[in-house]
Amino acid sequence: MKKSIIITGGAGFIGSHVVRLFVNKYPEYRIINVDKLTYAGNLANLKDIEDKPNYRFVRADICDFDTIYALMQEEHVTGVIHLAAESHVDRSIKDPFTFARTNVMGTLSMLQAAKLYWEALPEKYEGKRFYHISTDEVYGALEIEHPEILFTEETKYNPHSPYSASKASSDHFVRAFHDTYGMPTIVTNCSNNYGPYQFPEKLIPLFINNIRHRKPLPVYGKGENVRDWLFVEDHARAIDIIFHKGVIAETYNIGGFNEWRNIDIIKTVIKTVDRLLGRPEGADLDLITFVTDRAGHDMRYAIDSRKLQRELGWEPSLQFEEGIERTVRWYLENQEWLDNITSGDYEKYYDDMYKNR
């Protein structure tokens, strides 16, 4: 059976890397990119593959069950890779309803559409797969004083923000659809991603852009919060491997074994940007500005991805310094993309393009 795969959120940061990988690597597959094109979605992320014969873009809201169900039938969908989500913690604190709608009800809409379509087929769930991408934030927080303790696939959920609570709920729905209906599901929980095409509200691209324009670099608290960082292309490779070889109903943690304090990340980014812009080393350290800490700010996340390495043979390909170098170079060499994002012009362009369709 020819694979026809819906990838939700495929115009976003991680999603665009996954779409590009699948379209280029599997020309025999039909890849349907479903994205609502909210502020975080940008078709400019996929200019290089938009005319490929095995690729289709559909502007749709994952909460629109009727549209998603009709698309499942029209495209004879055999697999779903579900990335679409609201993901910025600060936004979730200000607007938890949007996060509950998209992350919980949107996931439920995708699950139910896939269930009804697949159960109506003669072969039912045979050869089908629903792969849900989640976050390490559902596990809560770890103590800095115990670096030997990592999040594993058995770690109990303990979300602390509206964002992580909404993702935890969506994870539970995915597993419930397997346990109740026998749907072939897989869940992965990943650490912080970085790399090209990331929306510049997130730490690394925000700071690259601010350094470029000599704007303040706002650092929560004392910058001592620790995160595990993974280059986005390594995450896309992991998704590819898990989609094809992962065991149904299993959970896999994806991480870089790459923990950094926020303040050290920031200093590394400053050093790299200054060097690439020809500025004296440390010229922009004075831009660091410590601000009041975020409400409910978890101190440390760290993923144990040994199960994924052991069972499916995946491991990160880049050292962090190399990944940061590639990331900074990309943003500095794609300033038109960055300026278009920060101006918001791209949102009006898509609204005008699709308003009469």
GUROTI-928911 format. One record per residue (C-alpha): residue in three letters; x, y, z. Coordinates in steps of 0.1 Angstrom, whole numbers, padded with zeros to 4 digits, always signed. Layout:
ALAXYZ
...
This chain:
MET+0000+0000+0000
LYS+0013+0034-0010
LYS+0018+0056+0021
SER-0002+0088+0023
ILE+0008+0108+0053
ILE-0007+0138+0070
ILE+0018+0160+0088
THR+0001+0186+0110
GLY+0019+0218+0117
GLY+0041+0213+0088
ALA+0046+0250+0081
GLY+0061+0255+0116
PHE+0096+0252+0129
ILE+0099+0214+0136
GLY+0072+0205+0112
SER+0088+0221+0082
HIS+0120+0201+0088
VAL+0099+0169+0090
VAL+0080+0177+0059
ARG+0111+0185+0039
LEU+0128+0153+0051
PHE+0098+0131+0041
VAL+0092+0148+0008
ASN+0128+0145-0003
LYS+0136+0111+0012
TYR+0104+0093+0002
PRO+0093+0104-0033
GLU+0070+0074-0034
TYR+0050+0088-0004
ARG+0022+0113-0006
ILE+0029+0140+0020
ILE+0000+0163+0030
ASN+0010+0193+0051
VAL-0020+0205+0072
ASP-0014+0238+0089
LYS-0037+0266+0100
LEU-0010+0292+0093
THR-0012+0309+0127
TYR+0016+0334+0136
ALA+0041+0304+0139
GLY+0033+0289+0105
ASN+0051+0302+0074
LEU+0051+0286+0040
ALA+0084+0304+0033
ASN+0099+0276+0054
LEU+0091+0252+0026
LYS+0099+0272-0006
ASP+0124+0246-0017
ILE+0099+0217-0019
GLU+0066+0234-0025
ASP+0065+0222-0062
LYS+0074+0186-0055
PRO+0049+0162-0071
ASN+0045+0142-0039
TYR+0037+0172-0017
ARG+0004+0190-0010
PHE-0004+0219+0014
VAL-0038+0223+0029
ARG-0046+0253+0051
ALA-0069+0239+0078
ASP-0076+0240+0115
ILE-0070+0206+0132
CYS-0100+0214+0154
ASP-0122+0214+0123
PHE-0132+0178+0125
ASP-0154+0177+0093
THR-0125+0191+0072
ILE-0099+0168+0086
TYR-0122+0137+0082
ALA-0130+0146+0046
LEU-0093+0150+0039
MET-0086+0116+0054
GLN-0111+0101+0030
GLU-0099+0122+0000
GLU-0062+0114+0004
HIS-0067+0078+0016
VAL-0045+0086+0046
THR-0024+0057+0060
GLY-0004+0077+0086
VAL-0005+0108+0107
ILE+0025+0126+0122
HIS+0009+0151+0146
LEU+0031+0181+0154
ALA+0006+0210+0153
ALA+0004+0227+0187
GLU+0006+0260+0205
SER+0040+0258+0222
HIS+0052+0290+0238
VAL+0049+0289+0276
ASP+0046+0327+0280
ARG+0016+0327+0256
SER+0000+0299+0275
ILE+0002+0318+0308
LYS-0017+0347+0292
ASP-0041+0327+0271
PRO-0047+0291+0284
PHE-0080+0287+0265
THR-0062+0288+0231
PHE-0038+0261+0243
ALA-0065+0238+0255
ARG-0084+0242+0223
THR-0056+0235+0199
ASN-0035+0211+0219
VAL-0063+0190+0235
MET-0094+0194+0212
GLY-0072+0196+0181
THR-0055+0163+0190
LEU-0089+0147+0198
SER-0102+0159+0164
MET-0073+0143+0146
LEU-0076+0110+0166
GLN-0113+0107+0160
ALA-0110+0115+0123
ALA-0083+0088+0118
LYS-0103+0063+0139
LEU-0135+0067+0119
TYR-0118+0066+0086
TRP-0095+0036+0093
GLU-0122+0016+0111
ALA-0144+0019+0080
LEU-0117+0003+0057
PRO-0117-0034+0050
GLU-0081-0038+0065
LYS-0090-0014+0093
TYR-0058-0005+0113
GLU-0034-0027+0093
GLY-0005-0007+0080
LYS-0017+0025+0098
ARG+0001+0047+0123
PHE-0008+0077+0144
TYR+0024+0094+0157
HIS+0020+0121+0183
ILE+0049+0145+0191
SER+0050+0159+0226
THR+0074+0176+0250
ASP+0096+0169+0280
GLU+0077+0196+0299
VAL+0049+0172+0307
TYR+0072+0155+0332
GLY+0076+0186+0354
ALA+0109+0197+0367
LEU+0142+0182+0379
GLU+0166+0194+0406
ILE+0198+0209+0395
GLU+0214+0193+0426
HIS+0209+0158+0411
PRO+0223+0159+0376
GLU+0222+0121+0375
ILE+0184+0121+0375
LEU+0168+0123+0340
PHE+0133+0121+0325
THR+0127+0085+0314
GLU+0097+0071+0296
GLU+0084+0059+0330
THR+0086+0093+0347
LYS+0052+0104+0361
TYR+0036+0134+0345
ASN+0037+0165+0366
PRO+0030+0196+0343
HIS+0035+0230+0357
SER+0023+0254+0330
PRO-0009+0257+0309
TYR+0012+0247+0279
SER+0026+0215+0295
ALA-0008+0207+0310
SER-0024+0209+0276
LYS+0003+0186+0260
ALA+0000+0161+0289
SER-0038+0159+0283
SER-0032+0154+0246
ASP-0007+0126+0253
HIS-0033+0109+0275
PHE-0059+0110+0248
VAL-0035+0094+0223
ARG-0028+0065+0246
ALA-0065+0062+0255
PHE-0073+0057+0218
HIS-0049+0028+0216
ASP-0061+0012+0248
THR-0098+0017+0240
TYR-0100+0013+0203
GLY-0068-0005+0194
MET-0056+0025+0173
PRO-0019+0021+0164
THR-0004+0050+0182
ILE+0031+0062+0193
VAL+0041+0091+0215
THR+0074+0108+0217
ASN+0086+0135+0242
CYS+0114+0157+0231
SER+0137+0182+0247
ASN+0142+0218+0235
ASN+0149+0222+0198
TYR+0169+0248+0180
GLY+0180+0255+0145
PRO+0169+0272+0112
TYR+0133+0285+0107
GLN+0124+0287+0144
PHE+0100+0315+0152
PRO+0119+0344+0168
GLU+0099+0345+0201
LYS+0120+0315+0213
LEU+0153+0321+0231
ILE+0180+0314+0205
PRO+0165+0331+0174
LEU+0152+0360+0196
PHE+0186+0366+0210
ILE+0204+0363+0176
ASN+0180+0390+0162
ASN+0183+0412+0193
ILE+0222+0410+0192
ARG+0221+0419+0155
HIS+0201+0450+0163
ARG+0218+0458+0196
LYS+0186+0453+0216
PRO+0184+0441+0252
LEU+0186+0404+0259
PRO+0159+0397+0286
VAL+0170+0368+0308
TYR+0145+0353+0333
GLY+0157+0353+0369
LYS+0195+0347+0371
GLY+0196+0326+0339
GLU+0203+0294+0359
ASN+0175+0273+0345
VAL+0188+0243+0327
ARG+0175+0228+0294
ASP+0185+0199+0272
TRP+0190+0211+0236
LEU+0186+0192+0204
PHE+0193+0204+0168
VAL+0161+0203+0149
GLU+0174+0181+0120
ASP+0183+0154+0145
HIS+0148+0155+0159
ALA+0134+0152+0123
ARG+0156+0121+0118
ALA+0144+0106+0150
ILE+0108+0111+0139
ASP+0115+0094+0106
ILE+0130+0064+0124
ILE+0103+0061+0150
PHE+0075+0065+0125
HIS+0089+0036+0104
LYS+0104+0013+0131
GLY+0089+0023+0165
VAL+0068-0002+0184
ILE+0031+0005+0185
ALA+0018+0019+0219
GLU+0054+0027+0230
THR+0068+0060+0242
TYR+0102+0072+0232
ASN+0121+0101+0247
ILE+0142+0122+0223
GLY+0170+0143+0238
GLY+0205+0155+0231
PHE+0223+0146+0263
ASN+0232+0183+0261
GLU+0223+0203+0292
TRP+0231+0240+0293
ARG+0222+0268+0317
ASN+0203+0296+0299
ILE+0230+0322+0308
ASP+0257+0300+0293
ILE+0236+0295+0261
ILE+0232+0332+0258
LYS+0269+0339+0262
THR+0277+0313+0236
VAL+0252+0329+0212
ILE+0267+0363+0219
LYS+0302+0351+0213
THR+0292+0334+0180
VAL+0271+0363+0166
ASP+0298+0389+0175
ARG+0325+0368+0157
LEU+0304+0363+0126
LEU+0295+0400+0125
GLY+0331+0410+0129
ARG+0325+0426+0163
PRO+0350+0424+0191
GLU+0346+0393+0213
GLY+0321+0400+0241
ALA+0310+0433+0226
ASP+0274+0426+0232
LEU+0276+0411+0267
ASP+0263+0444+0280
LEU+0229+0436+0263
ILE+0221+0410+0289
THR+0192+0422+0311
PHE+0179+0401+0340
VAL+0141+0403+0343
THR+0115+0390+0368
ASP+0113+0352+0365
ARG+0084+0336+0346
ALA+0056+0322+0368
GLY+0060+0285+0374
HIS+0093+0285+0357
ASP+0107+0249+0359
MET+0143+0248+0369
ARG+0157+0219+0349
TYR+0147+0195+0321
ALA+0168+0166+0310
ILE+0159+0137+0287
ASP+0172+0102+0289
SER+0170+0090+0253
ARG+0189+0057+0258
LYS+0159+0036+0250
LEU+0157+0053+0215
GLN+0194+0048+0210
ARG+0194+0012+0222
GLU+0162+0000+0204
LEU+0162+0020+0172
GLY+0198+0031+0168
TRP+0192+0068+0168
GLU+0216+0093+0183
PRO+0223+0131+0179
SER+0247+0139+0151
LEU+0259+0174+0161
GLN+0278+0188+0191
PHE+0261+0218+0205
GLU+0288+0243+0195
GLU+0286+0231+0158
GLY+0248+0233+0159
ILE+0249+0269+0173
GLU+0274+0279+0146
ARG+0251+0265+0119
THR+0221+0281+0134
VAL+0236+0316+0139
ARG+0250+0315+0103
TRP+0215+0306+0089
TYR+0198+0335+0107
LEU+0224+0360+0097
GLU+0223+0348+0061
ASN+0185+0348+0059
GLN+0178+0383+0073
GLU+0150+0388+0048
TRP+0132+0358+0062
LEU+0138+0370+0098
ASP+0127+0406+0090
ASN+0095+0393+0073
ILE+0087+0373+0104
THR+0093+0401+0129
SER+0073+0426+0109
GLY+0043+0403+0107
ASP+0038+0410+0070
TYR+0037+0373+0062
GLU+0005+0368+0082
LYS-0014+0394+0062
TYR+0000+0379+0030
TYR-0015+0344+0038
ASP-0048+0359+0050
ASP-0052+0378+0018
MET-0042+0347-0002
TYR-0066+0323+0014
LYS-0096+0346+0023
ASN-0115+0339-0009
ARG-0108+0302-0011
